[in-house]
Amino acid sequence: MVSNGWSRVHVPVPPAVAPYTVPGGAGVPPMPSAPPAVPLPTGVPEVVIRSRAELEQLRDDARQELAATEESFRAMWLDPRHRGEGLTGVLNAVLWLLGERPLAPMSNEVEDSPLPVTRSIGREQIHAEDRVFGRAWREERTEWYAGGVLRTLEWSHIQGRDRPISESF
């Protein structure tokens, strides 16, 4: 059988395509296997009045409190049945403020800068208030989680606010 470039169903057969080569014989540089690690920021967002050490201590306390037994609870504002949700809100908010979490705690938006900017902190605070006070905001965030976020953000930039997790009894 002689081939005239047509298959039996009369669809033209495309000619064989040679693999792409860079003109002039130049080699293509290899793709990097992973992006370089970005160092964590060392400061705090502009609007935050707490030091980085204070934020890091709150982060560590939130992690300890999540593993604590009932006798050693320090987040007294939380209903014991919803401790995990509230403390997760505290932890996610402080990690975001430290630049250790790229996603905003309420909206899951990602910042263009390593640390959240003032406008973003205010927006997340409003989202948390909306959820706590029953003004529609994403149902997947409980009011306990939003309460943890709200307490953390307010404490971070408003003088006189109570720390979300007390330092001692």
C-alpha positions, -999 to +999 in steps of 0.1 A: +000+000+000+013+034-010+010+062+016-001+095+003-002+113+037-038+104+044-050+078+068-080+056+062-105+081+077-090+108+055-074+128+083-040+142+073-011+127+091+011+154+105+048+153+095+072+142+121+084+171+143+120+174+152+126+181+189+132+218+197+168+229+198+181+263+207+194+282+177+232+283+175+236+252+195+235+270+229+225+247+257+195+254+279+204+259+315+189+232+338+159+241+358+166+245+396+152+216+416+137+238+443+135+275+449+160+289+473+149+291+509+136+326+518+149+337+553+122+345+579+118+382+586+134+395+618+111+425+626+075+430+632+048+447+612+048+485+613+015+488+633+025+462+659+035+477+693+048+444+708+083+433+703+093+403+682+103+385+715+068+391+729+052+377+698+075+347+698+067+341+735+030+342+727+036+317+699+054+293+722+027+298+749-001+290+724+017+258+714+022+248+751-014+257+759-027+235+731-010+205+748-019+216+783-041+197+807-072+213+823-054+220+856-029+243+838-052+263+814-041+299+810-065+311+784-094+317+808-116+334+782-121+302+763-149+277+769-130+244+776-151+227+749-137+251+723-101+256+735-085+240+705-104+263+681-096+295+700-059+286+706-055+277+670-068+311+661-043+327+685-014+306+671-023+312+634-026+350+640+007+353+658+025+331+633+012+354+605+023+385+624+058+369+627+059+361+590+061+324+598+027+317+582+020+330+547-018+327+549-038+354+567-056+338+596-092+346+585-092+352+548-063+329+538-049+356+516-012+357+509+009+389+514+032+402+488+057+412+516+073+389+542+053+406+570+017+417+570+010+453+563-012+476+584-041+474+560-041+436+560-040+434+598-070+458+599-089+437+573-082+405+592-094+421+625-126+432+608-132+397+594-126+383+629-150+408+645-176+400+618-175+363+626-175+368+664-204+392+664-225+372+639-220+394+609-216+370+580-181+358+575-170+324+562-188+297+581-157+274+581-142+297+607-159+293+641-165+322+664-140+306+688-113+306+662-122+341+652-121+351+688-085+339+692-075+358+660-093+389+672-077+389+707-043+383+692-045+411+666-060+436+691-033+428+717-006+431+691-013+468+683-036+483+709-021+494+742-039+481+773-054+450+757-051+417+777-027+391+763-046+363+748-029+338+770-020+350+805+016+349+815+010+335+850-018+330+875 
